[in-house]
């Protein structure tokens, strides 16, 4: 009997029984509750609950369960005949966990498997250095250790990544206030609020070794299994973002906050590249890595050649499929694409430098240090190994399913399509030969036993109402039989074809039951069917065996494959960012690094951050809707301004620009000089937390405590409307004290406030600069200018704001009267002449290898295009025709430029067009059926008008010179380019 003990507190056992997967008891109740399955079994109240799903619905059921946090143990039946009265053999085929799907049997199917982001087992402890978070990834056999974290940074990490299991160390029970009631007083409350809603277990002892032991026990791993540390040691790496900072700039999507991630990448770039950029922002890299990322993006923005598509494969998916030997044909093709794209970059003069620069960011992301030449050589070996085994040529004759005149073609397709075209024919020549011989034998048996009967029926019966017969494919039973309607074999005795009719017998299914009254077969046909099925199954088994052997070979290079897959994810993310940054007219900032002198306490030039022409990141400068501002920061700013004057927008914009800069990315400004901050902290409005029993002011003070305790001379601190949640007098004093503390630390930053009493306090701050969001008087009314100016603005525009938001006029008039009666002496406002405007709105406004003849045709076509277009250009010598291969995309240099392009379709016809978004147009063309393999030639020209004229010119001239066009009618849209004055080229037709 199969013994099973669940290692998971929330694990369901599914056991295969025939064509169903079944669960009993509490597991069945979970299936009904979370997978939406119907219960089955007895109706008595004391009957055992049962539930299940058909085999075809297994993956959907597993997805439903894992999405709700359950793990599933799957038990499969041993395939093959079972002796009578013998127990069916079964075995545990695998587990499905949240973040780690079930892969058993995937090698034999043709569909892909969605692989979610891995969910680690997380352990949290505390020491004198701060909080420590250990994330262990069972699939990758790796762990990462983040030490010295603040409470806010730790909660941010917990929010951004779901964990499969959470362990809390006993060291968390004793907090700074000396109480064992963790989270009730002082520090620890935020973390307790995050953990209390999750399932967790306490543990003691050495944090890392004990946690690894727990993980091995949870997943049933042997003690000999080792886990690799993926942490990369780096000096002066900035601290991870606080939760408040990450949410207030949209690094973590938050309702009502402009999402920073959405503006960094085009909408077409999502998934793994987007996750990489998110993690890069939440955990800014070390200074040298940031410089590498920036240098890479700069090179990418200047590339003129076409670029690979950058196939993205999850590293965890790669590791699990190869480890379990379940990688199928589709996955091997994808792996080869990854390797070939790396080799393509290595072989191209413009891309090889980018490839070299990507090595270090990939090292940081994977924890794998690989020599460049070794990496390229190993990629070449792995690509060749896959190419020697996997069939990549659809035109190989052995890849076609069997064809016989007497057998319905659907039968052979269903029987052979699951293994044909997977591996090269040279590896399965014997198996293919046996399949073809058995198919011919089956065809002969069908012809000899069924054709005489069919001929006799056609000759002896009337056209309507009489018996009919045909050779038909019974898909459910995977057989070819004789199907006779109104046909009774005994009546036909003594006629022509009598011998064949006598051999007919009712067709039986796999359980020996009669299929129906219309289906008949003969012993000879049944023998031939059995022989054919055996040959086909042997061929399929051999193909699966070869695919599994290939998995074993590639597993020896798993580190190289993981490194290559991550490198392409980073390459795609940075290329996409370079394209989007060019489109938005963003710039690369000058990064000022740490002093390398021993004992140095400050940055070289870190006493200043200058952002010229800064715009809010959520506005598109290219569309002309954004208003720019200039910030020259050499100390702490104390910022005042009216409601709706742009204070919050300015703080968000500065925070985002600084974060993007120290991450090596482009910033929304005309120019920028950014110090390499050791931390960036943004505090904006706070809300109360009823779960923790904290008011909004308590939450704010908790965040202020964290900021004040961590601010250094290398920090950027941005606090919006400090102490808004308490009474004015004491709130003003707290705000003044915080300003003094930040001034003492020497940090750069801004503290904005409406507490104008702060200017009357006897502050000891020496380096405070007073700044204001300006306002001006227009026709007797004070209105914000959204410009950062020197000085103090005491006008809040509170009444105007209330009126604009629809507060009743009577309420506003009474408020004005009360104000004048009490504050008439202080009603004057100081409005400084503005100089730069800042907006006040917070609203979101496989690699093809062409043969030599194709290359020659492409070159001739390019020459012809240059010759035709040169007649229209003032400087024809400046024209350059660029090519884009079948699995390539245009470089970032085309972003925002007018282009004329010629598409070379797979049917050898040409399509001519013009666009200002070349990448988007190419994607649109390739999305259409039959055009996936199209290649392109393009010219970059000045202006859309010129592009339109050259488009029409090319359509008419290329047609007159003998080229076959798919959009000839477009040449009639404009009366231009119909002259045939140009001479005919050597190549008459591309077809």
Buried (B, 14 or more C-beta within 10 A) or exposed (E): EEEEEEEBEBBBBBBBEEEBBBBBEEBBBBBBEBBEBEBEBEEEEEEEBBBBBEEEBBBEBBBBBBEEBBBBBBBBBEEEEEEEEEEEEBEBBBBBBBBBBBBBBBBBEEEEBEBBEBBBBBBBBBEEEBBBBBBBBBBBBBBBBBBEBBBBBBBBBBBBBBBBBBBBBEBBBEBEEEBEEBBBEEBBBBBBBBBEEBEBEEBEEEBBEBBBBBBBEBBEBEEEEEBBEBBBEEEBBBBBBBBBBBBBBBBBEEEEBBBBBBBBBBEEBEEBBBBBBBBBBBBBBBBBBBBBBBBBBBBBBEBEBBBBBBBBBBBBBBBBBBBBBBBBBBBBBBBBBBBBBBBBBBEBEBBBBBBBBBBBBBBBBBBBEBEEEEBBEBBBBBBEBBBEBBBEEEEBEBBEBBEBEBBBEEBBBBBBEBBBBBBBBEBBEEBBEBBBEBBBBBBBBBBBBBBBBBEBBEEEBEEEEEBBBEBBBBEEBBBBBBBBEEBEBEEBEEEBBBEBBEBBEBBBBEEEEEBEEBBBBBEBBBEBBEBBBEBBBBBBEBBBBBBBEBBEBBBEBBBBBBBBBBBBBBBBBBBBBBBBBBBBBBBBBBBBBBBEEEEEEBBBEBBBBBBBBBBBBBBBBBEEEBBBBBBEBEBBBBBBBBBBBBBBBBBBBBBBBBBBBBBBBBBBBBBBBBBBBBBBBBBBBBEBBEEBEBBBBBBBBBBBEBBBEBBBBBBBBBBBBBBBBBEEEEBBBBBBEBBBBBBBBBBBBBBBBBBBBBBEBEBEBEEBBBBBBBBBEEEEEBBBBBBBBEEBBBBBBBBBBBBEEEEEEEEBEEBEEEBEEEEEEEEEBEBBEBEBBBBBBBEEEBBEEBEEEBEEBBEBBBBBBBBBBBEBBEEEEEBEBBBBBBBBBBBBBBBBBBBBBBBBBEEEBBBBBBBBBBBBBBEEBBEEEEBEBBBBBBBBBEEEEBBBBBBBBBBBBBBBBEBBBBBBEBBEEBEBBBEEEBEEBEBEEBE
